[in-house]
């Protein structure tokens, strides 16, 4: 597939998937402009091996130091267009929904919490996408556990200390699954593999079945002080409610199972 055709397919897919979250994006040359100062940038995946996409969710377009949440996703399908379309759908279900929740802070697309042993950071954890055969046990385990706190000691050197006066974000992607004896566990921080965090993830007692299944989820870390001070407020059109009030409500609210969020996202895509 020619580069321009690939770009067209990816852009159409992003526009469609983001519309399911009430986010209107339009093509502006090589980027897609969204609400407020948000945008989605697209870059060629190294190797150009079919259904891989690299997408960057820009929070404050036009600022040289603006946070950009980059993530790579892969999709399956009979054609390259179908693979790209499925890759964007996977990105939207896990990564983009987490960014939307960070911007809106309504508890609709993810959970908010203070991660243990990562002081000063505020975490937003989006839906877990679970796929493969006999995936029920793995999905239920993820519904009952917040994985990030168990990885905090391994992640601390990777994410560093929060910066109160800046709206820096750290994106943490988790991929786990496989089957008994052939399990896979990978943690990426801002796109780079963390060997320590990956080893910590593999040591957790998530269920390993006899058939292949996997799970993918994404967590955003942002400085709690920057969030309360409005460090990411101008990225999208926000309600007038103070960020500190929203944080207090999120911390005091009841946690909703992440698998339920994935099921809701799947139902939304199906138009139900």
N, C-alpha and C positions, 0 to 999 in steps of 0.2 A: 504494500500500500504506500502511495506517495505521501511525503510529509504533510502536504497541505490537506490531503484527504484525511489523514489521521487526525490532524488538528481540528478539522471540521466535525468529525465524528465525536471527538472528545468534548468539544465545546457544546455541541447539541445535547450530549448526554448530561453534562454538568448543568446546563440551563434547565433541562427537564427535571433532574433530581432535586435541585435546589428549590424549584417551584413547589415541590411537595412539602417543604418546610416554610412556605410562604415567603421565600426569598426570590426576588426578581433580579436576574442577571442578564446582561446584554453584552454582545460582542463589541469590543473596542480594540481592534487590531489583534495583537497577540494575547491580550488579557480579556477577562470577563469582568465587567464592573457590576457590583452588587449594591445593596442599600448603604447609604452613608458613605464612608470611605473604604468599604470592603471591596475586595476583588479576588479573583482566582487566577493565578498564573499557571502556565503549562510549559513544561520543558521536556525535551526528548529524553526517554529513558536510555541509559547507556546500553549499547548492544542492540537496541531496537528489536527486541525479541518478541514481537507480536503483541500480546495483550497486557503489557505493562504500561502504567501511566504514572507520571510524577506530577503531582498537583500541589500548589502552594496557596494556602488561604491567607491573603494579605489583609491585615487588620486596619492599617492606616495608609492607604495608597497616597504616594506623593512624598512621604517622609523617608529619608535615607535610612534612618534607624528603626523603621517600623517593624513590628513583629510579623514574621511570616511563618505559618505552620505548614511545613513541607511533609508530604507523605507519599509513599509509593504503594500502589495496589496492583494486583494481577487478577485477570479474569479468564474464565474458561468459555469455550464456545467452538462452534464448527468453523466459523470464519473469523478473520481478524477484527472485523467490525463488531461482531457479537462479543468477542473477547474484550475489546476496549469498552464496550457498553457495560458489560458485567463488572469490569474493573472499576469504572466510575461509580456504579451502583454500590459496590463494596465500600469504596471510599466515602460516599455520601452517607451510608448507613452508620458507619463507625466514626470516621474522622470529622467530616463536615458537620454532622449532628452535634458533636461535642463542641465545636467552635460556635455553632449557633446558640447552644445552651450557655456558653461563656458570655456571649454578647447579650442574650435576652434575660438570662438568669430567672427563669420561670419554673424550673424543675420539670419541664415537659420532656426534654430530650436527654437528660443526664442527671447524675447525682452530684451534689456538692458536699465536700467534707474537708476537715483538716487532717491531712495524712500524718499518721503517727511517725515520730522520729524524723520528720522533715519540717522543723519549725519555721514559721514565717511563710510557708507555701499554702496556697489554696488550691484544691484539686477539683477538677470537673471530669467525671468519668462517664463516658457515653455508652451506648448499647453494645452488647457483645453479639457479634455475628457468628453463629455456630452452624457448621455445614458438614456434610459427609453422611456416613452410615451410622445408625444407632447413636445419634448425637445427644439424646435426651439426658443421660447422666452427666456429661460434660457441661451441657447447658444449665442444668439444675445446680451443679456445683458452683458455677460462675454466678448464678442468681443469688446464692447464699453467701458469697464471699467477696470482699473488696481486696483484690490482689495486691494493689500498690503498697499498702502499709507493710506487707510481708517482704517487700523488695526494698524498703526504704534504706536500709544500711548499705546495700549494694549500689543504690541509685545516688546517694548523697554526693559522692565525688563527681558524678557525671553532671548533675544539675547545679551543683554549687550552692551558694547562698543567694536568697532572694534579694533583689535590689529595690528598696522601698521607693526610690524616686524615679523608677523606670517601669514601663509596662512590658518587661521581658516575659516571655512565656517559654516553657519547655514542653515539648510534645513527646509523650512516651507511648510507643506502640508495643503491644504484646501479641504474640502469635504462639499458640500452643496446640498440641494435639498429636495426631498420628495414631498409633495403636501400641498395645503392650509389647515391649521389647524394641519398638521402633518409634519412640516418641520424639517430638520436636518441640523445643522451647526457645524462643528468640525474643529479646527485648531490644528495641531501638530507642535511643534518646536523640531527638532532633535529627533523625535519619541515620545515625551511626550505631552500629551494633555494640551493646554493652555486654561483654563476656561475663562479668561478675553478676549482673542482674539476670542474664539468661540462665546462668547456672543456678541462681536462687529460684528462679521460676520453675526450672526442671525439678528441683528438690521438693516442691510443694505437692501435697497429696491429691492432686486432681485425678479423676478417674481415667484409667487407661483401659480401653475395651479391646475386643478382638478384631474389630473392623475399623477402618480408617475414618476419622473425623477430626475436625480442627475448629479452632475458635480464634477470632480476631477482635481486639478491642483497643480503644485509644483513650488516653488520659492527658489532660492539659494541666500543667502547673503554672500558676501565676502568683506573683508576690501579693500576699494578702493586704499589705499596706497600700500598694499601688492600686489594687482593685477598689478598696474602700475610698481612696482619694480620687477615684475616677480615672485612673490611668488608661483604661481601655474604653471609657464611656463614649468617646467621640468616634469610635469605629463604626457604630451603627446608630440608627435612630432609637434612643432608649426612652423608656417611661421615666417620669419625673421622680419616682420613688428613689430615695438615697440608696447608694450601693450598700452601705452598712446595714440598713434595714433588710435588704434582700439577703445579705449574708446571714444575719441572725435568723431569718425565717428558714433559710436553707438548712442551717445547722440544726435547727430545732424541729425540722420537718421529718416525716416518716420516710425512710428509704424505700424506694420502689424497686422491685427486682429488675435487674438489667435485661434478663431474658424477655420479660414482658415488654420492655421498650423495643427490643429487636422484633418481637411479634407485631407490635404496633407499627413499626417502620415497614415491615413486610406487607402488612395489611394496607398501609397507606400507598405503597407502590402498586398494589393490585387494584387500587381504586375502591376498596370496600369502606 
